[in-house]
């Protein structure tokens, strides 16, 4: 056996909530490229279908499902789709989140509706599909893997009205540790990644401002923002047998940013 085989996901089945977004689609393609069969879940079916079709066009196996990651019935349906189509479920990678820049308020004035929306989008969207997926993994009795996407804001505060977002992402990392502890007895590993800015269409307008981009890059020792390949490599590693003794950890993908703070 080649040593590189420990990085393979051959024979595994993955569910990717938020798999129709820029990062989620890249992760879905990477999982398929590493050998997994992929269920791409997204709240808009057309984006899920596009991501699944890109996998199939490259020779992989994928199916799309319309699902709101905050709705229990949708989470169960996505898991059922995986089992019905591919016979089991081994992996869930939670890619739903964001919204921080849309609801910026001073901490002492942060309104309840904005707070609840950010927590729905960034925390409940992780909880709901993971619970459904892990129940299936426990029934199968063959272990499994979970990866949650956090943010550098879980570790670094910012003077810009991000109270709800930093709290929600901090909670994602706390849940990552808690779930890893509770589910270890089932052979289920739970880890996370903590990116800084990743160059996607969602932040294209911000990064298109030369002054703004320069201010970001100047704080990152490696001298650039992240790319989707930086994210996908870490996710595949954490789900592979190469990371078999890693659980309860959140890996920073920030070019050294947090090391300087």
C-alpha positions in Angstrom: 0.0 0.0 0.0 1.3 3.4 -0.9 1.7 5.8 2.0 -0.5 8.3 0.1 -3.4 5.9 0.5 -3.9 7.1 4.0 -5.2 10.4 2.5 -7.8 8.6 0.4 -11.5 8.8 1.1 -12.3 6.0 -1.3 -15.5 4.2 -0.5 -16.8 6.8 1.9 -20.0 8.8 1.6 -20.1 12.5 2.4 -22.9 15.0 3.1 -22.0 18.7 2.5 -24.6 21.2 3.8 -24.0 24.4 2.0 -22.3 22.5 -0.8 -23.6 24.9 -3.4 -21.7 27.9 -2.2 -18.2 28.8 -3.4 -16.3 27.1 -0.5 -18.9 24.3 -0.2 -18.7 23.4 -3.9 -14.9 23.4 -3.7 -15.0 21.1 -0.7 -17.5 18.8 -2.4 -15.3 18.5 -5.5 -12.3 17.8 -3.3 -14.0 15.1 -1.4 -15.1 13.5 -4.6 -11.6 13.8 -6.0 -10.3 12.0 -2.9 -12.7 9.1 -3.7 -15.9 9.9 -1.7 -19.4 9.8 -3.0 -21.0 13.2 -2.2 -24.5 14.4 -1.3 -24.5 18.2 -2.1 -27.1 19.9 0.0 -28.1 23.5 -0.4 -31.1 25.7 0.3 -31.3 26.5 -3.4 -31.5 23.3 -5.6 -30.0 24.9 -8.7 -26.7 25.6 -6.9 -26.6 22.1 -5.4 -27.3 20.6 -8.9 -24.5 22.7 -10.4 -22.0 21.5 -7.8 -23.1 17.9 -8.2 -22.9 18.1 -11.9 -19.4 19.4 -11.8 -18.4 16.3 -9.8 -20.1 14.0 -12.2 -18.5 15.7 -15.1 -15.1 15.0 -13.6 -16.0 11.3 -13.2 -17.2 11.3 -9.6 -20.5 10.3 -8.0 -22.7 13.0 -6.5 -26.4 13.8 -6.0 -28.0 17.1 -5.2 -30.7 17.7 -2.5 -32.5 20.9 -1.6 -32.2 21.4 2.1 -32.4 24.2 4.7 -29.6 23.3 7.2 -31.7 24.9 10.0 -34.7 22.6 9.5 -34.7 19.2 11.2 -36.9 17.6 8.5 -34.5 18.8 5.8 -31.5 17.4 7.6 -33.2 14.0 8.0 -34.1 14.1 4.3 -30.5 14.8 3.2 -29.3 11.9 5.3 -32.0 9.7 3.9 -30.9 10.7 0.4 -27.3 9.6 1.2 -28.4 6.2 2.5 -30.9 5.6 -0.2 -28.5 6.5 -3.0 -25.2 5.3 -1.7 -26.1 2.9 1.1 -24.6 4.7 4.1 -23.1 8.0 5.4 -19.6 8.5 6.8 -18.8 12.2 6.6 -20.5 15.5 7.2 -18.8 18.8 6.4 -20.8 21.9 7.5 -20.4 24.8 5.1 -23.3 27.0 5.9 -22.6 30.3 7.5 -21.6 33.9 7.0 -23.7 37.1 7.2 -21.5 39.0 9.6 -21.1 42.1 7.5 -24.8 42.4 6.9 -25.8 43.1 10.6 -23.2 45.2 12.3 -24.3 46.9 15.5 -22.5 48.2 18.6 -22.3 45.5 21.3 -24.5 47.4 23.7 -27.2 47.9 21.1 -27.1 44.6 19.3 -30.8 43.7 18.4 -32.4 40.4 19.1 -33.6 39.7 15.6 -30.1 40.2 14.1 -28.5 38.1 16.9 -31.0 35.3 16.3 -30.5 35.4 12.5 -26.7 35.1 12.9 -27.0 32.2 15.3 -29.5 30.4 13.1 -27.2 30.8 10.1 -23.9 30.0 11.8 -24.7 27.7 14.7 -28.1 26.0 14.2 -27.0 25.2 10.6 -24.2 23.2 12.1 -26.2 21.5 14.8 -29.2 20.3 12.7 -27.5 18.4 9.9 -24.8 17.0 12.2 -27.3 15.5 14.6 -29.1 13.8 11.8 -25.9 12.6 10.2 -24.3 11.3 13.5 -27.5 9.4 14.4 -27.0 7.5 11.1 -23.3 7.0 11.7 -24.1 5.6 15.2 -26.7 3.2 13.7 -24.1 2.0 11.2 -21.5 1.4 13.9 -18.5 2.1 11.6 -17.4 5.5 12.9 -17.3 8.6 10.9 -16.0 12.1 10.5 -17.3 15.6 11.0 -15.7 18.9 10.0 -17.1 22.3 11.0 -16.1 25.6 9.4 -15.5 28.3 11.9 -13.8 31.6 11.4 -10.7 33.5 12.6 -13.3 35.7 14.3 -13.9 32.9 16.8 -10.4 33.7 18.1 -9.9 37.4 17.3 -12.3 40.2 18.2 -12.8 43.1 15.9 -14.0 46.6 16.6 -16.7 46.5 14.0 -20.0 45.3 15.4 -19.5 41.6 15.1 -20.8 40.5 18.5 -23.2 37.8 17.3 -20.8 36.5 14.7 -17.9 36.0 17.0 -20.1 34.5 19.6 -21.7 32.0 17.1 -18.3 31.0 15.7 -16.9 30.6 19.2 -19.8 28.3 19.9 -19.1 26.2 16.8 -15.6 25.6 18.1 -16.9 24.8 21.6 -19.4 22.3 20.1 -16.6 20.8 18.0 -14.7 20.0 21.3 -17.9 18.7 23.0 -19.0 16.5 20.2 -15.5 15.0 19.8 -15.6 14.1 23.4 -19.1 12.6 23.4 -18.8 10.7 20.1 -15.3 9.3 20.4 -16.8 6.1 21.8 -18.5 5.6 18.5 -15.4 6.1 16.5 -16.6 9.5 15.2 -14.0 12.2 15.0 -15.0 15.9 15.0 -12.7 18.7 14.0 -12.9 22.2 12.5 -11.1 24.7 10.4 -10.7 28.4 11.2 -10.1 30.4 8.0 -9.4 34.1 7.6 -10.5 35.8 4.3 -10.9 33.2 1.5 -11.0 34.6 -2.0 -14.5 33.8 -3.2 -17.3 35.7 -5.0 -18.8 36.5 -1.6 -16.0 38.8 -0.6 -14.9 39.8 -4.1 -16.2 43.4 -3.6 -14.2 43.8 -0.4 -11.0 42.3 -1.8 -11.5 44.4 -5.0 -10.7 47.5 -3.0 -6.9 47.7 -3.2 -6.6 49.6 0.1 -8.8 47.1 2.0 -7.0 44.1 0.5 -3.6 45.6 1.4 -4.7 46.2 5.0 -5.7 42.5 5.3 -2.6 41.1 3.5 -0.2 43.3 5.6 -1.4 41.5 8.7 -0.9 38.0 7.3 2.7 36.7 7.5 2.4 34.6 4.4 1.4 37.7 2.5 -1.8 36.7 0.8 -5.5 35.9 1.6 -6.6 32.3 1.5 -7.8 30.3 -1.5 -10.3 27.5 -1.7 -7.5 25.0 -2.2 -6.1 26.0 1.3 -9.5 25.0 2.7 -10.1 21.8 0.8 -6.7 20.3 1.6 -7.2 20.7 5.3 -10.7 19.3 5.1 -9.6 16.2 3.2 -6.7 15.7 5.6 -8.9 15.9 8.7 -11.4 13.3 7.3 -8.7 10.9 6.1 -6.9 8.1 8.0 -3.9 10.4 8.0 -5.7 12.3 10.8 -6.9 9.2 12.6 -5.7 10.4 16.0 -6.9 14.0 15.6 -10.3 14.9 17.1 -11.7 17.9 19.0 -9.3 20.3 17.2 -9.9 23.4 15.1 -7.0 24.2 12.7 -6.3 27.8 11.8 -6.1 28.5 8.1 -4.9 32.1 8.3 -1.4 32.3 6.9 0.0 33.0 10.3 -2.4 35.8 11.2 -3.4 34.6 14.7 0.3 33.8 15.5 1.0 37.5 15.4 -1.9 38.6 17.6 
